[in-house]
């Protein structure tokens, strides 16, 4: 309990100072106790299972950690394969699709859910991202995963079936998951106002889910690991007067842009995102002026995102 209280104080202090990640424990590194069996997502506080956690009748998402006392929930070796964490030593895992348990039991889904550290503001735009990896012991892969924003907690679901919600953020079709790499899933969301929870999983039914064969000898399911979940407010305004991003020119641009920044820490990075929130270009900022080649980008609108130890800033650019 002391670990949880300390974690919440640290998270709240961090967000007050830098207004960054609204997803608490997005890297799943904090826990009430080490996992000792399957279906123990709730040990990665404050993440919860929206279902009743009954292995016979509902979804049972997993919590994997290097400290696990159960080999099935260990990192990097576990029941679903071998995978180091995207960062740290822990991650979560869910079924995106399965008929492994019974030929007559279809539309099997699992979800993970967490409250946000603060309620979303109406008409504010937020950037969501997470990293997804396919378990080794899967017959199929997919790109079907989404994020639903809710004003209330979803709990007590008593079946395996897809939740009857329309996710506001969906992974891009064709951005399929593999067993080697952590695949970035991201997108932007303009809030209605009042949203305080996120739920992650495959909201499509079997007939609308794209299942791609990758291992014919593996069990008949798609299982994925999830790590480093984040939600940040998109804004070029720094409430603490610590703006790093000074200017972007030319804008609109054809072949390249120059980004002027204030003196910044060496770990600051520059990202260019498309309108779906996908990271297209990423590089470390080393000087006050950084030139970026955008000649290979298709015409349209993009976002320049600067991530530093002071703030997260986003500006819009137009590629002609």
C-alpha positions as CSV (number, residue, x, y, z in Angstrom):
1,X,0.0,0.0,0.0
2,X,2.9,2.4,0.8
3,X,4.3,1.8,-2.7
4,X,0.9,2.7,-4.3
5,X,0.5,5.9,-2.2
6,X,4.1,7.0,-3.1
7,X,3.4,6.3,-6.7
8,X,0.2,8.3,-6.8
9,X,1.9,11.3,-5.1
10,X,4.7,11.1,-7.6
11,X,2.3,10.9,-10.6
12,X,0.2,13.8,-9.4
13,X,3.3,16.0,-8.8
14,X,4.7,15.1,-12.2
15,X,1.5,16.1,-14.0
16,X,1.2,19.4,-12.1
17,X,4.7,20.4,-13.1
18,X,4.8,19.2,-16.7
19,X,1.3,18.3,-17.7
20,X,2.4,15.2,-19.6
21,X,1.2,11.7,-19.4
22,X,-2.4,11.4,-18.1
23,X,-2.2,7.5,-18.0
24,X,-1.0,6.4,-14.6
25,X,1.4,3.5,-14.6
26,X,1.4,3.4,-18.4
27,X,4.6,1.4,-18.3
28,X,3.1,-1.2,-15.8
29,X,6.2,-0.9,-13.7
30,X,4.4,-0.2,-10.4
31,X,2.6,-3.0,-8.7
32,X,0.9,-3.9,-5.4
33,X,2.6,-7.3,-5.5
34,X,4.4,-9.4,-8.0
35,X,2.2,-11.6,-10.3
36,X,1.8,-15.1,-9.0
37,X,-0.6,-16.5,-11.6
38,X,-2.5,-15.6,-14.8
39,X,-5.2,-13.0,-14.9
40,X,-3.7,-10.6,-12.3
41,X,-3.8,-7.3,-14.2
42,X,-5.2,-5.5,-11.1
43,X,-1.8,-5.9,-9.4
44,X,-0.5,-3.2,-11.9
45,X,-2.5,-0.5,-10.0
46,X,-4.7,1.3,-11.0
47,X,-5.3,-0.9,-14.1
48,X,-8.4,-3.1,-14.0
49,X,-10.2,-5.7,-16.0
50,X,-13.7,-4.5,-17.1
51,X,-14.8,-8.1,-17.0
52,X,-15.5,-10.2,-13.9
53,X,-12.1,-12.0,-14.3
54,X,-13.8,-15.4,-14.4
55,X,-11.6,-17.7,-16.5
56,X,-14.6,-19.7,-17.6
57,X,-17.0,-17.0,-18.5
58,X,-15.2,-13.7,-19.1
59,X,-11.9,-12.1,-20.3
60,X,-8.9,-12.3,-18.0
61,X,-6.1,-9.9,-19.1
62,X,-2.6,-10.7,-17.8
63,X,0.1,-8.8,-16.0
64,X,3.7,-9.8,-16.8
65,X,6.7,-8.7,-14.6
66,X,10.3,-9.9,-14.2
67,X,9.5,-10.3,-10.5
68,X,6.8,-12.9,-11.2
69,X,6.7,-16.0,-9.0
70,X,4.9,-17.8,-11.8
71,X,6.8,-18.7,-15.0
72,X,3.8,-18.2,-17.1
73,X,3.7,-14.5,-16.3
74,X,7.5,-13.8,-16.3
75,X,9.5,-11.3,-18.4
76,X,11.0,-11.9,-20.9
77,X,10.0,-15.6,-21.0
78,X,6.3,-16.4,-20.4
79,X,3.4,-18.6,-21.5
80,X,2.9,-16.6,-24.7
81,X,6.5,-16.5,-25.8
82,X,9.7,-14.5,-25.4
83,X,9.6,-10.7,-25.3
84,X,11.6,-8.1,-23.3
85,X,9.5,-5.1,-22.2
86,X,9.5,-2.0,-24.4
87,X,10.8,-0.2,-21.4
88,X,11.5,-1.5,-17.9
89,X,10.6,-5.1,-16.9
90,X,6.8,-5.3,-17.1
91,X,3.8,-5.1,-19.5
92,X,0.2,-6.3,-19.9
93,X,-1.3,-8.8,-22.3
94,X,-4.7,-9.5,-23.9
95,X,-6.5,-11.7,-26.4
96,X,-7.5,-9.7,-29.5
97,X,-9.1,-12.7,-31.1
98,X,-9.5,-16.4,-30.3
99,X,-11.3,-19.7,-31.0
100,X,-8.6,-21.6,-29.2
101,X,-10.7,-22.7,-26.3
102,X,-13.7,-24.0,-28.2
103,X,-14.8,-24.2,-31.8
104,X,-18.2,-22.9,-30.7
105,X,-16.9,-20.1,-28.5
106,X,-16.4,-17.2,-30.9
107,X,-15.8,-13.5,-30.6
108,X,-13.4,-13.9,-27.6
109,X,-12.0,-10.6,-26.5
110,X,-10.1,-9.2,-23.5
111,X,-9.6,-5.6,-22.5
112,X,-7.6,-3.5,-20.0
113,X,-8.9,-0.3,-18.4
114,X,-7.5,2.5,-16.3
115,X,-8.7,5.8,-14.9
116,X,-6.9,8.9,-16.1
117,X,-5.0,11.2,-13.7
118,X,-7.4,14.0,-14.7
119,X,-10.7,14.4,-16.5
120,X,-10.4,15.5,-20.2
121,X,-11.5,19.0,-21.1
122,X,-14.1,19.7,-23.9
123,X,-12.6,20.6,-27.3
124,X,-9.0,19.9,-26.1
125,X,-7.0,17.6,-28.4
126,X,-5.0,14.8,-26.9
127,X,-2.3,12.5,-28.3
128,X,-2.5,8.8,-27.4
129,X,0.2,6.2,-28.0
130,X,1.1,2.7,-26.9
131,X,3.4,-0.1,-28.0
132,X,2.1,-3.5,-29.0
133,X,3.9,-6.8,-29.6
134,X,2.5,-10.2,-30.9
135,X,3.0,-13.2,-28.6
136,X,5.2,-15.9,-30.2
137,X,2.6,-18.7,-29.7
138,X,0.0,-17.2,-32.0
139,X,-1.5,-18.6,-35.2
140,X,-2.6,-15.2,-36.4
141,X,-1.7,-11.5,-36.2
142,X,-3.9,-8.5,-36.8
143,X,-3.9,-4.7,-36.7
144,X,-7.3,-4.5,-35.0
145,X,-7.0,-2.7,-31.7
146,X,-8.6,0.5,-30.5
147,X,-9.0,2.8,-27.5
148,X,-12.4,3.9,-26.0
149,X,-12.7,7.0,-23.8
150,X,-15.4,6.8,-21.2
151,X,-16.8,9.2,-18.5
152,X,-17.5,6.3,-16.2
153,X,-15.8,3.0,-15.4
154,X,-16.9,-0.1,-17.3
155,X,-17.0,-3.1,-14.9
156,X,-18.8,-6.4,-14.3
157,X,-18.8,-7.6,-17.9
158,X,-19.8,-11.3,-17.7
159,X,-18.9,-12.6,-21.1
160,X,-16.0,-12.9,-23.6
161,X,-17.6,-10.9,-26.3
162,X,-16.6,-7.5,-27.9
163,X,-17.6,-4.5,-25.8
164,X,-20.5,-2.6,-27.5
165,X,-18.6,0.7,-27.8
166,X,-17.2,2.5,-30.8
167,X,-13.5,3.4,-30.0
168,X,-12.5,6.9,-30.7
169,X,-9.0,5.9,-31.7
170,X,-8.3,2.9,-33.9
171,X,-5.0,1.4,-35.1
172,X,-4.3,2.0,-38.8
173,X,-5.3,-0.9,-41.0
174,X,-2.2,-2.8,-42.1
175,X,-0.1,-1.7,-39.1
176,X,0.0,-5.3,-38.0
177,X,1.9,-6.7,-35.0
178,X,4.9,-9.0,-35.1
179,X,6.8,-11.1,-32.6
180,X,10.1,-9.2,-32.8
181,X,9.3,-5.5,-32.7
182,X,7.1,-3.3,-30.5
183,X,4.7,-1.6,-32.9
184,X,3.6,2.0,-32.2
185,X,-0.2,2.5,-32.1
186,X,-1.2,6.1,-31.9
187,X,-3.8,8.7,-32.7
188,X,-5.3,12.1,-31.7
189,X,-8.6,12.6,-29.9
190,X,-10.6,15.8,-29.4
191,X,-12.5,15.4,-26.1
192,X,-16.2,15.9,-25.6
193,X,-15.4,16.7,-22.0
194,X,-15.7,14.6,-18.9
195,X,-13.9,11.5,-20.1
196,X,-12.0,9.9,-17.2
197,X,-11.3,6.3,-18.3
198,X,-9.6,4.5,-21.2
199,X,-10.3,0.9,-22.4
200,X,-8.0,-0.8,-24.8
201,X,-8.7,-3.9,-26.9
202,X,-10.3,-5.1,-30.1
203,X,-13.9,-3.8,-30.3
204,X,-14.7,-5.5,-33.7
205,X,-16.5,-8.8,-34.0
206,X,-15.0,-11.8,-35.7
207,X,-16.5,-11.1,-39.1
208,X,-14.9,-7.6,-39.1
209,X,-11.5,-8.6,-37.6
210,X,-8.6,-9.1,-40.0
211,X,-6.7,-12.2,-38.9
212,X,-3.5,-12.8,-40.8
213,X,-1.9,-16.3,-40.7
214,X,1.7,-16.2,-39.3
215,X,2.3,-19.6,-37.7
216,X,0.1,-22.5,-38.8
217,X,1.3,-24.8,-36.0
218,X,0.4,-22.3,-33.2
219,X,-2.8,-22.1,-31.2
220,X,-5.8,-20.5,-32.9
221,X,-5.7,-17.0,-31.4
222,X,-4.1,-13.6,-31.5
223,X,-2.6,-12.5,-28.2
224,X,-0.7,-9.2,-27.8
225,X,1.5,-7.6,-25.2
226,X,1.0,-3.9,-24.4
227,X,3.5,-1.4,-22.9
228,X,4.2,2.3,-22.5
229,X,0.6,3.7,-22.8
230,X,0.4,7.5,-22.7
231,X,-2.0,10.3,-23.3
232,X,-0.8,13.9,-23.5
233,X,-2.5,17.2,-24.2
234,X,-1.6,18.7,-27.6
235,X,-0.8,22.4,-27.2
236,X,1.8,24.9,-28.3
237,X,1.1,27.0,-25.2
238,X,3.3,26.4,-22.1
239,X,1.6,27.4,-18.9
240,X,5.0,27.6,-17.2
241,X,6.7,29.9,-19.8
242,X,9.2,27.2,-20.6
243,X,8.7,27.0,-24.4
244,X,11.4,25.1,-26.2
245,X,9.9,25.4,-29.7
246,X,10.5,28.9,-31.1
247,X,9.8,28.8,-34.8
248,X,9.3,26.5,-37.8
249,X,10.0,27.7,-41.4
250,X,9.1,27.6,-44.2
251,X,5.5,26.6,-43.5
252,X,4.0,25.5,-45.8
253,X,7.1,23.7,-47.1
254,X,8.1,21.4,-50.0
255,X,11.4,19.7,-49.4
256,X,12.6,20.6,-45.8
257,X,11.8,22.6,-42.7
258,X,14.0,24.3,-40.2
259,X,13.0,24.1,-36.5
260,X,14.4,26.7,-34.1
261,X,14.5,25.7,-30.4
262,X,15.7,27.3,-27.2
263,X,18.7,25.8,-25.4
264,X,17.5,22.3,-24.4
265,X,18.6,19.2,-22.7
266,X,20.4,16.5,-24.8
267,X,17.5,14.0,-24.4
268,X,15.0,16.2,-26.2
269,X,13.5,14.7,-29.3
270,X,11.7,15.9,-32.4
271,X,8.8,13.9,-33.9
272,X,6.7,14.4,-37.0
273,X,3.3,12.8,-36.8
274,X,0.7,12.4,-39.5
275,X,-2.9,13.4,-39.0
276,X,-3.6,9.9,-37.6
277,X,-1.0,10.5,-34.9
278,X,1.5,8.0,-36.3
279,X,5.1,8.8,-35.9
280,X,6.7,9.4,-39.3
281,X,10.1,10.9,-38.4
282,X,12.0,11.0,-35.1
283,X,15.4,12.5,-34.3
284,X,17.3,13.9,-31.4
285,X,17.7,17.6,-31.2
286,X,21.3,18.7,-30.8
287,X,21.4,22.3,-31.9
288,X,19.2,25.4,-31.8
289,X,18.4,24.9,-35.5
290,X,17.4,21.5,-36.8
291,X,16.7,20.8,-40.5
292,X,14.4,18.0,-41.4
293,X,14.0,16.5,-44.8
294,X,10.3,16.1,-45.6
295,X,10.6,15.6,-49.4
296,X,9.4,12.0,-49.2
297,X,6.2,12.9,-47.3
298,X,3.0,13.1,-49.2
299,X,1.2,16.4,-49.4
300,X,-1.0,17.3,-46.4
301,X,-1.0,18.3,-42.8
302,X,1.4,17.0,-40.2
303,X,2.3,17.8,-36.6
304,X,5.8,18.6,-35.2
305,X,6.1,17.4,-31.7
306,X,8.9,18.5,-29.4
307,X,9.4,16.3,-26.2
308,X,11.8,17.8,-23.7
309,X,12.4,17.7,-19.9
310,X,10.4,20.9,-19.8
311,X,7.3,20.3,-21.8
312,X,5.6,18.7,-24.7
313,X,4.8,21.1,-27.6
314,X,3.0,20.5,-30.9
315,X,2.8,22.7,-34.0
316,X,1.0,22.1,-37.3
317,X,2.9,22.2,-40.6
318,X,1.7,21.8,-44.2
319,X,3.6,19.8,-46.7
320,X,3.0,21.0,-50.3
